[in-house]
């Protein structure tokens, strides 16, 4: 698997990363360990979690695996601060994450979403403090707009603080908003881009039809809030175009959708989630297969 530099940090990350949101929340410790073992054995070094995942359960499981396998120095550990970015909340969240992850430092600490009720200088100052203390190597954000990221970069530069070195946005054939402004901003400022949800929360697997029922037990059935993001004319048109292209090329919709994101310029690493080990294989297969220019162009045009 290709190893890529995360922005200006000097931190090398695998081109495919493992999203650990399911650990301790949707799958048990044994299954989580099996997924982590499989991913690590096949070259995945970037492990992404968050304090809010399973109310700390994901970090706890990941920390237990790191301690049991003794591989902390061979992985890049990313986690997130959620809900509140006040100085005290950030410092407390970092201490709790370090304890659950059983480590003395976090490689990439990110603000999970934009929270506008905390002064930006207070939030960024807290990040700078944990960097200066050696508890965090690099900082970034997830689910922020280009305008918000630019504002944070400007404030950090003005104050001489640790600046954002990476962003984590959703990116897929049906969620391409970042192409307009966030990707160019990251290219201009040398930020790493770690994307998530390359299958659109499972929308691009082909399980759904615009006029049909939502299959029982699927993510859009279990988490109906996702329907508002994807169940619209545009997304169904793209998805049906993907289905047709898969039929024409004798490749799966999943492989085509994953390969498209994995090969996009400006993307450092693509996070994939899993509920069992073979789910990760889909990304390996997509990266190995790649995309011929004609198929990539057809996907771009969807």
SVG drawing of the C-alpha trace seen along z (x, -y; Angstrom):
<svg xmlns="http://www.w3.org/2000/svg" viewBox="-42 -38 51 50">
<polyline fill="none" stroke="black" stroke-width="0.4" points="0.0,0.0 1.2,-3.5 2.5,-5.6 1.9,-9.3 3.0,-12.4 0.2,-14.1 0.5,-17.7 3.6,-19.3 3.8,-17.2 6.3,-14.6 3.9,-12.0 3.5,-9.1 0.0,-7.6 -1.3,-4.7 -3.4,-5.6 -6.3,-3.6 -7.1,-4.4 -9.3,-2.5 -12.3,-4.3 -13.0,-2.8 -16.5,-4.2 -18.0,-0.8 -15.7,0.5 -17.5,1.1 -20.7,-0.4 -21.9,1.8 -19.4,4.7 -17.8,6.3 -14.2,6.3 -13.3,9.7 -14.6,8.6 -12.9,5.2 -9.6,6.9 -10.0,9.2 -10.6,6.2 -7.6,4.3 -5.3,7.3 -6.4,7.8 -6.0,4.1 -2.6,3.8 -1.3,7.0 -2.3,5.6 -0.5,2.3 -3.1,-0.1 -1.3,-2.3 -3.8,-5.2 -6.4,-4.5 -9.1,-7.1 -11.5,-7.4 -13.2,-10.0 -14.0,-10.6 -17.7,-10.6 -17.7,-7.2 -19.7,-4.9 -19.1,-7.5 -15.5,-6.5 -16.0,-2.8 -14.1,-3.0 -11.0,-4.6 -11.1,-2.1 -11.2,0.9 -8.5,-0.6 -6.3,-1.3 -6.7,2.3 -5.6,3.6 -2.6,1.3 -1.5,2.4 -2.1,6.1 -0.3,6.1 2.5,3.7 2.4,1.7 1.8,-1.9 5.0,-3.1 4.0,-1.5 0.6,-3.3 -0.7,-6.8 -3.4,-7.5 -6.0,-10.1 -8.9,-11.1 -11.2,-14.0 -12.6,-16.4 -16.3,-16.7 -19.2,-18.8 -17.3,-21.6 -14.1,-23.4 -13.6,-25.6 -10.1,-25.5 -11.1,-23.3 -13.2,-20.9 -10.4,-20.4 -7.8,-19.7 -10.1,-17.3 -11.0,-15.5 -7.3,-15.0 -6.5,-13.6 -9.5,-11.2 -8.5,-10.1 -4.9,-9.5 -6.1,-7.4 -8.5,-5.3 -6.0,-4.9 -3.3,-3.9 -0.7,-6.2 1.3,-9.3 0.6,-11.1 -1.9,-11.5 -0.6,-11.8 -3.5,-13.9 -6.1,-15.6 -9.1,-17.1 -12.0,-19.2 -14.9,-16.9 -17.4,-19.5 -17.7,-23.3 -19.0,-24.5 -19.6,-28.2 -20.3,-28.9 -16.7,-28.9 -14.4,-31.8 -12.1,-30.6 -9.0,-31.9 -9.8,-30.0 -10.3,-26.8 -7.1,-27.1 -5.1,-28.2 -6.1,-25.0 -4.9,-23.0 -1.6,-24.9 -1.2,-24.1 -1.5,-20.3 0.9,-20.5 3.5,-22.4 3.1,-19.9 4.0,-17.1 0.6,-15.3 -0.3,-15.9 1.9,-15.9 -0.5,-17.7 -4.0,-19.2 -6.7,-19.5 -10.5,-19.5 -13.3,-17.4 -16.5,-18.6 -15.4,-22.2 -16.1,-24.4 -13.3,-26.0 -14.2,-29.4 -14.0,-28.1 -10.6,-26.4 -9.2,-29.5 -10.3,-31.6 -8.6,-29.1 -5.4,-29.2 -5.3,-32.9 -5.8,-33.1 -3.2,-30.5 -0.7,-32.3 -1.4,-35.7 -0.9,-34.2 2.0,-32.0 0.1,-28.9 0.1,-25.3 -2.0,-25.5 -4.3,-22.9 -2.3,-20.4 -5.1,-18.2 -8.9,-18.1 -11.3,-15.3 -14.4,-15.8 -16.9,-13.4 -16.1,-12.6 -17.7,-10.3 -19.3,-10.2 -22.4,-11.7 -20.7,-14.2 -18.3,-16.3 -18.7,-19.7 -15.0,-19.8 -13.9,-20.1 -15.1,-23.7 -13.1,-25.3 -11.8,-23.0 -9.4,-20.9 -7.9,-24.0 -7.4,-25.6 -5.7,-22.5 -3.4,-22.4 -2.5,-26.1 -1.6,-25.7 -0.1,-22.2 -2.8,-20.5 -3.4,-16.8 -6.8,-15.6 -8.2,-12.4 -11.6,-11.7 -14.4,-9.5 -17.6,-7.8 -16.4,-6.9 -19.5,-4.8 -21.9,-7.6 -22.7,-5.8 -23.4,-2.7 -25.7,-4.5 -23.4,-3.5 -23.5,0.2 -26.5,0.6 -28.9,1.7 -31.3,-1.1 -33.9,-2.1 -35.6,-5.4 -39.1,-4.1 -38.4,-1.0 -38.5,-0.3 -35.4,-0.7 -34.0,2.8 -34.4,3.8 -31.3,3.7 -29.3,1.5 -27.7,-1.7 -30.4,-3.9 -33.0,-1.8 -31.0,-1.8 -30.0,-5.5 -32.8,-7.1 -31.2,-10.5 -28.9,-9.6 -31.8,-9.5 -32.0,-13.3 -28.5,-13.5 -28.7,-10.9 -32.3,-10.2 -32.7,-12.8 -32.9,-12.9 -29.2,-13.9 -27.8,-11.1 -30.1,-8.4 -29.2,-9.5 -25.4,-9.2 -26.0,-5.9 -27.9,-4.4 -25.2,-5.6 -22.7,-3.8 -24.9,-0.7 -24.9,-0.8 -21.2,-1.4 -20.6,1.6 -22.7,3.8 -20.9,2.6 -17.4,3.2 -18.2,6.4 -17.0,4.7 -18.9,4.1 -20.4,0.7 -18.4,0.8 -15.1,1.4 -15.7,-1.4 -16.8,-3.9 -13.9,-3.2 -11.3,-3.2 -12.6,-6.6 -12.0,-8.2 -8.7,-6.4 -7.3,-7.8 -8.4,-11.5 -5.7,-14.1 -5.4,-16.0 -6.6,-13.1 -4.0,-11.9 -5.9,-8.9 -9.4,-7.4 -11.0,-6.1 -13.0,-2.9 -15.2,-1.4 -15.9,2.2 -18.1,4.5 -16.1,7.6 -12.6,8.1 -13.6,8.8 -15.2,5.4 -11.6,3.9 -10.7,6.2 -13.0,4.2 -10.8,1.2 -7.6,3.3 -9.1,4.8 -10.2,1.3 -6.8,-0.2 -5.1,2.8 -7.5,2.7 -7.4,-1.1 -9.3,-2.7 -8.5,-3.0 -8.8,-6.6 -12.0,-6.0 -13.8,-4.5 -12.5,-7.3 -13.8,-9.9 -17.2,-8.2 -17.4,-8.3 -16.3,-12.0 -19.1,-12.8 -21.8,-11.2"/>
</svg>
